[in-house]
Amino acid sequence: MSDNHGIVREHLRAFIERIERLELEKKALSEDIRDVFSEAKSFGLDVKILRKVIAIRKQDTDERAEQEAILDCYLQALGMIQHDLFVENVAQEAA
């Protein structure tokens, strides 16, 4: 029975050490990403908008189109966009 405990102990140690190495890699990657955002900011780009663009690019095309349509509908209902402008833009995009 003690052999089984030794094997389990070694597997446990190996899993823990792999996770710890991955956590260090994740931290290094996070720092690299932060550096890229800092560089983009010093170039004059808006970091908040960059993050939104990245989030949008991760979305499925159909999902994004549906969300944009709902957002437009809500903004129109609140009077935040003009219906005439909205219809004109949609017509131009369709052409």
C-alpha positions as CSV (number, residue, x, y, z in Angstrom):
1,M,0.0,0.0,0.0
2,S,2.8,2.4,0.7
3,D,3.9,2.1,-3.0
4,N,0.5,3.4,-4.1
5,H,0.8,6.4,-1.7
6,G,4.3,7.1,-3.1
7,I,3.0,7.1,-6.7
8,V,0.0,9.3,-5.8
9,R,2.3,11.6,-3.9
10,E,4.6,11.9,-7.0
11,H,1.7,12.6,-9.3
12,L,0.3,15.2,-6.9
13,R,3.7,16.9,-6.7
14,A,4.1,16.8,-10.6
15,F,0.6,18.4,-11.0
16,I,1.3,21.1,-8.5
17,E,4.7,21.9,-10.0
18,R,3.2,22.1,-13.5
19,I,0.5,24.4,-12.3
20,E,3.0,26.6,-10.6
21,R,5.1,26.8,-13.8
22,L,2.0,27.7,-15.8
23,E,1.1,30.4,-13.2
24,L,4.5,31.9,-13.7
25,E,4.1,31.9,-17.5
26,K,0.7,33.4,-17.2
27,K,2.1,36.2,-15.0
28,A,4.9,36.9,-17.6
29,L,2.3,37.0,-20.4
30,S,0.1,39.4,-18.4
31,E,3.1,41.7,-18.0
32,D,3.9,41.5,-21.7
33,I,0.3,42.4,-22.6
34,R,0.4,45.3,-20.1
35,D,3.6,46.5,-21.8
36,V,2.0,46.3,-25.2
37,F,-1.0,48.4,-24.0
38,S,1.4,50.9,-22.4
39,E,3.2,51.2,-25.7
40,A,0.0,51.6,-27.6
41,K,-1.0,54.3,-25.1
42,S,2.3,56.2,-25.6
43,F,1.6,56.0,-29.4
44,G,-1.6,57.9,-28.7
45,L,-4.2,55.1,-28.8
46,D,-7.0,54.7,-26.4
47,V,-6.4,51.6,-24.3
48,K,-10.1,51.3,-23.2
49,I,-11.1,51.2,-26.9
50,L,-8.4,48.8,-27.8
51,R,-9.7,46.4,-25.1
52,K,-13.2,46.7,-26.6
53,V,-12.0,46.0,-30.1
54,I,-10.2,42.9,-28.9
55,A,-13.4,41.7,-27.1
56,I,-15.4,42.4,-30.3
57,R,-12.9,40.4,-32.4
58,K,-13.3,37.4,-30.1
59,Q,-17.1,37.3,-30.7
60,D,-18.8,35.2,-33.3
61,T,-19.9,37.4,-36.3
62,D,-23.6,36.5,-36.0
63,E,-23.5,37.1,-32.2
64,R,-21.9,40.5,-32.7
65,A,-24.4,41.5,-35.4
66,E,-27.3,40.5,-33.1
67,Q,-25.9,42.5,-30.2
68,E,-25.3,45.5,-32.4
69,A,-28.9,45.3,-33.7
70,I,-30.3,45.2,-30.2
71,L,-28.0,48.0,-29.1
72,D,-29.2,50.2,-32.0
73,C,-32.8,49.4,-31.1
74,Y,-32.3,50.4,-27.5
75,L,-30.4,53.6,-28.4
76,Q,-33.1,54.5,-30.9
77,A,-35.8,53.8,-28.3
78,L,-34.0,56.1,-25.8
79,G,-33.7,58.9,-28.5
80,M,-29.9,58.6,-28.5
81,I,-29.8,58.0,-32.3
82,Q,-32.1,59.4,-34.9
83,H,-34.2,56.9,-36.8
84,D,-33.7,58.7,-40.1
85,L,-29.9,58.6,-39.8
86,F,-30.1,54.9,-38.7
87,V,-32.3,53.9,-41.7
88,E,-30.0,55.9,-44.1
89,N,-26.9,54.2,-42.8
90,V,-28.5,50.7,-43.0
91,A,-29.5,51.4,-46.6
92,Q,-26.0,52.6,-47.5
93,E,-24.5,49.4,-46.0
94,A,-26.9,47.2,-47.9
95,A,-26.0,48.8,-51.2
